[in-house]
Amino acid sequence: MDSPTESKSWSIYGRKEITSKFDIHNRIGSGAYSDVYKASRKSDGLTVALKEIHDYQSAFREIEALKALQNCPNVVVLIEYFWREDEDAVLVLEYLPTDLASVISDGKKRRDKESGISVGEIKRWMIQILLGVDACHRSNIVHRDLKPSNLLVSANGVLKLADFGQARILLDPGFSTSVDDLQHNQHTIPSESEPGTSNDLVQQARANENQGDANREQLFRNLIEQKEKNPTIDDTDKESNVPDGDFSCLATCTASELEDDFFGGSYSCDPYEGVEDNHGLFTSCVGTRWFRAPELLYGSTNYGIEVDLWSLGCIFAELLSLEPIFPGTSDIDQLARIFNTLGNLTEENFPGCSNLPDYKMISFNKIEKPVGVEGCLTGRSPDEILIVKKLLCFDPASRATAMELLHDKYLNEEPMPVPVSELRVPSTRWVPDEDSPRDWHDYRETGSDSDFDEFGGVNFTKTDTGFSIRFD
């Protein structure tokens, strides 16, 4: 829902290259590292979203990912962007009024009176999500923050992946375009035909890409030369001073830290604090906790598209039950909820898990009778439960790919997926109820990992390098 017009002291209002082309209406979203504004293009009245990104790494990643996915109908269209030295990047994106979180919330309101979200609708939503994720993975892009509120929906029911600020393109270590290649730059799109449709926007964006073809070969020659001179450095992290190997989303402390102030602070890091190190390893602190794969919760820095597939399983489970499947209040609680459903993490169900950075530090008593995915999706068909199980596997190598699921029999049998035009789409984006201290759909909740009291018995054991924790 649109918020009242903000004070025009925001930096975006003072940038003439933007205000000369767009009428900025109001701010419609805000986060720690970005603000989003609804605007209209002066040349033709096209409604757009202006995303001002205050973190240069996030801006770089989002621009690179959206450029690579420009022809995908289930990824938000980047129309143009503005980025100059000492200024925040501003992305001009197609405007999409609502998201899948709103669709789920709307279905939940209808649940007592009717079916909530019909099977045919669920299948169509799933197909659109899978098409977008498959496009990412075919382009070697890991989104790393898939959740319902990042799956935007047009007024006519087209779902599009958005918010690629945490995305990573899986290239050889060090072979990455530089932020400087994007800064000092304004990518503009010539207006063509009737504005406003996704196809028109894609054609415009493709035209913009064609404008750069003459320089592309030279760019890649420069990149190859850069790689030869400095083969292990990823320029997107050139200002980082903390190697990723030192990060974990769980409590990782030395014995002295435990003695000083173990319970005095929070040990849950902000997703954007983690960075890639000089050896091409990834941060484990990515994605919203409820949709974060267990290997990330155990501090893995060596992962790929499989973390997106786990997130998909959580999203699909929520589409089916209209409730989050693992709404953890902390990273420890997140693991506890996963284990209570799927059982304990072991070498049998995840070969190599004992090598995860925090595996030997955090342990839980054996879960004798896990609830199972079936227990979380009561009333759903065996085929619906199975499609979630294919994604919520401890072993990343066992998770079904997006393309495999697109051919799954569940999506290709009666009742068939409804046409996109028949999807019920909320008119506005769902906003959490501010009167409720904790709404299950508040995906922004990150919590603190110092809330151990809820787990009952907690046993600490000192080791040579720190300590281990066991939860009863």
C-alpha positions in Angstrom: 0.0 0.0 0.0 1.4 3.4 -0.9 2.5 5.5 2.1 2.0 9.3 2.3 4.3 11.4 0.3 7.7 11.6 2.0 9.7 14.7 2.7 11.6 15.7 -0.4 14.9 15.8 1.5 15.7 12.3 0.2 18.6 12.3 -2.1 16.7 11.0 -5.1 14.7 14.3 -5.3 17.9 16.3 -5.8 19.2 14.4 -8.8 18.3 16.3 -11.9 19.1 13.5 -14.3 16.2 11.6 -12.6 13.7 14.3 -11.9 14.0 15.6 -15.4 12.7 12.3 -16.7 10.4 11.1 -13.9 7.7 12.5 -11.7 8.4 10.9 -8.3 5.2 10.3 -6.4 5.9 8.8 -3.1 8.0 6.2 -1.3 6.4 2.8 -1.3 9.1 0.7 0.3 12.2 1.0 2.5 14.9 -1.2 3.9 18.3 -0.9 5.4 20.0 -0.6 2.0 17.4 0.7 -0.4 14.3 2.9 -0.8 11.7 2.3 -3.5 9.6 5.1 -5.0 6.6 5.0 -7.3 7.1 7.3 -10.2 5.9 8.1 -13.8 7.9 8.6 -16.8 7.3 12.1 -18.2 7.7 11.1 -21.9 4.8 8.7 -21.9 3.3 8.4 -18.5 4.6 4.9 -17.8 4.3 4.0 -14.1 7.7 2.7 -12.8 9.4 1.9 -9.6 12.6 3.8 -8.8 14.9 1.7 -6.5 17.6 3.8 -4.8 20.2 1.4 -3.5 22.6 2.7 -0.8 25.0 -0.2 -0.8 27.3 -0.4 -3.8 27.7 -4.2 -3.7 24.0 -4.8 -3.7 23.5 -2.3 -6.5 26.2 -4.0 -8.6 24.8 -7.4 -8.1 21.2 -6.4 -8.8 22.2 -4.6 -12.1 24.4 -7.5 -13.3 21.7 -10.1 -12.5 18.9 -8.2 -14.1 20.9 -7.5 -17.2 21.7 -11.2 -17.6 18.0 -12.1 -17.1 16.6 -9.3 -19.3 14.7 -11.7 -21.6 13.0 -13.7 -18.9 9.3 -13.0 -18.7 9.2 -14.1 -15.0 12.0 -11.7 -13.8 11.3 -8.0 -13.2 12.4 -5.8 -16.1 15.3 -3.3 -15.5 14.3 -0.4 -17.8 17.4 1.7 -17.2 19.6 2.8 -14.3 21.6 5.8 -13.1 24.9 5.4 -11.3 27.6 8.0 -10.9 30.6 8.3 -8.6 29.7 9.2 -5.0 26.0 8.7 -5.6 23.7 5.9 -4.9 22.6 3.7 -7.8 19.0 4.2 -8.9 17.3 1.4 -10.8 14.2 2.1 -13.0 12.1 -1.0 -12.8 8.7 -2.0 -14.1 6.1 -1.3 -11.5 4.3 -4.3 -10.1 1.6 -3.5 -7.5 1.6 -6.6 -5.3 3.5 -9.8 -4.4 3.0 -13.5 -3.5 2.9 -12.7 0.2 -0.2 -10.6 -0.5 -1.7 -13.5 -2.5 -1.1 -15.9 0.4 -2.5 -13.4 2.9 -5.6 -12.8 0.7 -6.0 -16.6 0.4 -5.8 -17.0 4.2 -8.6 -14.5 4.6 -10.8 -16.5 2.3 -9.9 -19.8 3.8 -12.8 -20.0 6.2 -15.4 -19.1 3.5 -14.0 -21.0 0.5 -11.0 -22.8 -0.7 -8.5 -20.1 0.0 -6.2 -20.6 -3.1 -7.5 -23.3 -5.4 -5.2 -26.1 -6.6 -5.3 -24.8 -10.2 -4.1 -21.4 -8.9 -1.4 -22.9 -6.8 -0.1 -24.8 -9.8 0.0 -21.7 -11.9 1.8 -19.7 -9.2 4.3 -22.6 -8.8 4.9 -22.8 -12.6 5.7 -19.1 -12.8 8.0 -19.2 -9.9 9.8 -22.3 -11.3 10.2 -20.6 -14.7 11.8 -17.5 -13.1 14.1 -19.7 -10.9 15.1 -21.9 -13.8 16.0 -18.8 -15.9 18.3 -17.7 -13.0 19.9 -21.1 -12.6 20.4 -21.5 -16.4 22.2 -18.2 -16.3 24.3 -19.4 -13.4 22.7 -16.9 -11.0 21.9 -17.8 -7.4 19.2 -15.5 -6.1 19.9 -16.2 -2.4 16.8 -14.4 -1.0 13.8 -16.1 -2.5 10.6 -15.5 -0.4 7.0 -14.6 -1.1 7.6 -10.8 -0.7 10.3 -10.9 -3.3 8.0 -12.5 -5.9 6.2 -9.6 -7.3 2.9 -9.9 -9.2 1.4 -7.7 -11.9 -2.3 -6.6 -11.9 -3.0 -9.3 -14.5 -1.4 -12.1 -12.6 2.2 -12.4 -14.0 4.7 -13.3 -11.3 8.2 -12.0 -11.5 11.3 -12.6 -9.4 12.7 -9.3 -7.9 15.2 -8.0 -5.4 18.5 -9.4 -6.7 20.6 -7.4 -4.2 22.0 -10.7 -2.7 22.3 -12.5 -6.0 25.6 -14.0 -7.2 26.6 -15.0 -10.7 28.6 -18.2 -10.6 31.7 -17.4 -12.6 35.3 -18.5 -12.2 36.8 -16.9 -9.1 38.0 -13.4 -9.9 36.2 -13.2 -13.3 33.7 -10.6 -12.5 32.9 -7.2 -14.0 33.9 -4.3 -11.9 31.7 -1.8 -10.2 33.6 0.9 -12.1 32.3 -0.7 -15.3 28.8 0.3 -14.2 29.5 3.5 -12.4 30.0 6.8 -14.3 27.2 5.5 -16.4 23.6 6.2 -17.3 21.8 3.4 -19.2 18.8 4.9 -20.9 16.2 3.1 -23.0 14.6 4.7 -26.1 10.8 4.8 -25.9 9.2 2.5 -28.4 5.6 1.8 -29.5 2.9 1.6 -26.9 4.5 1.8 -23.4 3.5 -0.2 -20.4 3.5 -3.9 -21.3 6.2 -6.3 -20.2 7.0 -7.2 -23.8 7.6 -3.5 -24.6 9.8 -3.1 -21.6 11.8 -6.1 -22.6 12.2 -4.8 -26.1 13.4 -1.5 -24.8 15.8 -3.1 -22.4 17.1 -5.4 -25.2 17.6 -2.2 -27.4 19.7 -0.8 -24.5 21.8 -4.0 -24.4 22.4 -3.8 -28.2 23.7 -0.3 -27.8 26.6 -1.7 -25.7 27.5 -4.6 -28.1 30.3 -2.6 -29.7 32.1 -2.2 -26.3 31.3 -5.7 -25.0 34.2 -7.5 -26.7 36.6 -4.9 -25.4 35.1 -5.2 -21.9 35.7 -8.9 -21.8 39.2 -8.5 -23.1 39.8 -6.2 -20.2 38.3 -8.7 -17.8 40.5 -11.4 -19.1 43.6 -9.2 -18.7 42.4 -8.4 -15.2 41.9 -12.0 -14.3 45.4 -12.9 -15.5 46.9 -10.1 -13.4 44.9 -10.8 -10.3 43.3 -14.2 -10.6 41.7 -14.5 -7.2 40.2 -11.1 -6.5 36.5 -10.4 -6.9 36.3 -6.7 -7.5 32.7 -6.5 -6.1 34.3 -7.0 -2.7 37.3 -4.8 -3.1 36.4 -2.6 -0.1 35.6 -5.6 2.2 37.9 -6.2 5.1 36.3 -9.2 6.7 36.8 -12.6 5.0 33.7 -14.7 4.6 35.3 -17.6 6.4 34.9 -15.7 9.7 31.2 -15.4 9.4 28.3 -17.6 10.4 24.7 -17.0 11.0 25.1 -19.0 14.3 26.9 -18.2 17.5 30.6 -18.7 16.8 32.7 -17.5 19.6 36.0 -18.2 21.3 36.1 -19.5 24.9 37.2 -16.0 26.1 34.2 -14.4 24.4 31.9 -16.9 26.1 33.4 -15.9 29.5 33.2 -12.2 28.8 29.6 -11.8 27.6 28.0 -14.7 25.9 24.4 -13.7 26.5 24.9 -10.0 26.4 24.5 -9.6 22.6 23.0 -10.9 19.5 24.8 -13.4 17.4 22.7 -13.2 14.4 24.4 -11.2 11.7 22.7 -9.0 9.1 22.5 -10.7 5.7 24.4 -7.9 4.1 27.3 -8.0 6.6 28.6 -11.2 5.0 30.9 -10.8 2.1 32.7 -13.1 -0.4 36.3 -13.7 0.4 39.3 -13.6 -1.9 39.0 -17.3 -2.5 35.5 -17.2 -4.1 33.7 -18.5 -1.0 30.2 -17.3 -0.3 28.8 -15.9 2.8 26.5 -18.0 4.9 24.5 -15.0 6.0 22.1 -14.6 3.0 18.4 -14.9 2.7 15.6 -14.4 5.1 15.9 -16.9 8.0 12.6 -18.7 7.4 13.7 -19.7 3.9 17.4 -20.3 4.7 18.8 -23.7 3.9 20.2 -25.7 6.8 23.7 -25.7 5.3 23.6 -21.9 5.5 22.4 -22.1 9.1 25.5 -24.2 9.8 27.8 -21.7 8.3 28.5 -23.2 4.8 30.4 -20.9 2.4 30.6 -23.5 -0.4 27.2 -23.8 -2.0 25.3 -23.1 -5.2 21.8 -23.0 -6.7 20.7 -25.6 -4.1 20.1 -23.0 -1.5 17.4 -21.5 -3.8 15.8 -24.9 -4.1 15.4 -25.2 -0.4 13.8 -21.7 -0.3 11.4 -22.9 -3.1 10.3 -25.8 -0.9 9.5 -23.4 1.9 7.5 -21.1 -0.5 5.6 -24.1 -2.0 4.7 -25.4 1.5 3.4 -22.0 2.4 1.3 -21.8 -0.7 -0.3 -25.1 0.2 -0.9 -24.5 3.9 -1.1 -20.6 3.9 1.3 -20.7 6.9 5.2 -20.5 7.0 6.6 -24.0 7.5 9.6 -23.0 9.5 8.9 -19.6 11.2 12.0 -19.5 13.4 12.5 -16.8 16.0 16.3 -17.2 15.9 18.8 -19.2 13.9 18.9 -21.8 16.6 15.1 -22.0 16.7 15.1 -22.2 12.9 17.3 -25.3 13.0 15.1 -26.8 15.8 11.9 -26.3 13.8 13.5 -28.0 10.7 14.8 -30.9 12.8 11.4 -31.4 14.5 9.9 -31.7 11.1 12.6 -33.6 9.1 14.6 -35.3 11.9 18.2 -34.7 12.8 20.9 -33.8 10.3 23.3 -36.7 9.9 25.9 -38.1 7.6 23.3 -40.6 6.4 20.9 -37.9 5.1 23.5 -35.3 4.2 26.9 -36.8 3.4 29.7 -34.4 4.4 27.5 -32.4 6.8 30.0 -33.0 9.7 32.4 -30.8 7.7 30.1 -27.7 7.9 31.8 -25.0 9.9 29.3 -25.0 12.9 28.3 -28.7 12.8 30.4 -29.7 15.8 29.5 -26.5 17.7 25.7 -26.8 17.7 24.0 -30.1 18.4 20.5 -31.2 19.3 19.2 -34.3 21.1 17.8 -37.0 18.8 14.3 -36.3 17.5 12.6 -39.6 18.0 9.4 -38.8 16.1 9.8 -36.0 13.6 6.5 -34.5 12.4 7.4 -34.9 8.7 6.3 -32.7 5.9 2.9 -34.5 6.0 2.3 -33.2 9.5 2.8 -29.6 8.3 0.6 -30.0 5.2 -2.4 -31.7 6.7 -5.3 -32.1 4.2 -3.0 -31.9 1.1 -2.7 -34.6 -1.5 0.3 -37.1 -1.6 1.5 -35.5 -4.8 1.5 -32.0 -3.2 3.4 -33.3 -0.3 5.9 -35.1 -2.5 6.7 -31.9 -4.5 7.6 -30.2 -1.3 9.7 -33.2 -0.1 11.7 -33.1 -3.4 12.9 -29.7 -2.3 13.2 -29.9 1.5 16.0 -32.4 1.5 18.9 -32.1 3.8 21.3 -33.2 1.1 21.6 -30.3 -1.4 22.5 -32.7 -4.2 19.2 -34.5 -3.7 17.0 -31.4 -4.2 15.0 -31.4 -7.4 15.9 -28.7 -9.9 13.4 -26.1 -11.2 13.4 -27.7 -14.6 12.8 -31.2 -13.1 9.8 -29.9 -11.2 8.3 -28.2 -14.2 8.0 -31.7 -15.7 6.6 -33.1 -12.4 3.3 -35.0 -12.9 1.7 -32.9 -10.2 1.9 -29.8 -12.4 0.7 -31.6 -15.5 -2.4 -33.5 -14.4 -5.9 -32.6 -13.3 -6.9 -30.2 -12.0 -4.8 -28.3 -14.5 -3.1 -25.0 -13.8 -5.6 -22.1 -14.4 -4.7 -19.5 -17.1 -2.8 -16.5 -15.7 -5.8 -14.4 -16.5 -7.9 -16.4 -14.0 -5.6 -15.9 -11.0 -7.1 -13.9 -8.2 -4.7 -11.0 -7.5 -5.0 -8.6 -4.6 -5.4 -5.0 -5.7 -2.6 -3.8 -3.3 0.4 -5.1 -1.6 -0.2 -6.7 1.8 1.2 -4.7 4.7 1.9 -6.4 8.1 -0.6 -5.4 10.9 1.3 -2.9 13.0 -1.0 -3.6 16.0 0.2 -7.2 16.1 3.6 -7.6 17.7 4.3 -10.7 15.6 2.5 -11.6 12.4 3.5 -14.9 10.8 3.9 -13.2 7.5 6.4 -10.6 8.6 9.3 -11.8 6.5 11.4 -8.9 7.7 11.8 -10.5 11.1 15.3 -11.6 11.8 15.3 -11.9 15.6 18.2 -12.5 17.9 20.1 -15.7 18.6 20.5 -14.9 22.3 17.1 -16.2 23.2 18.1 -19.6 24.5 15.6 -19.7 27.3 12.9 -21.1 25.1 14.9 -24.3 24.5 15.0 -25.5 28.1 18.3 -27.2 28.9 21.4 -25.8 27.3 24.7 -27.5 27.8 28.0 -25.8 27.1 31.3 -27.6 26.6 34.6 -25.9 26.2 36.9 -27.1 23.4 40.4 -26.3 22.4 39.2 -23.5 20.0 36.0 -22.4 21.7 32.9 -24.2 22.8 30.0 -26.4 21.7 26.3 -26.0 22.5 23.8 -28.8 22.9 20.1 -28.1 23.1 17.7 -30.5 24.9 
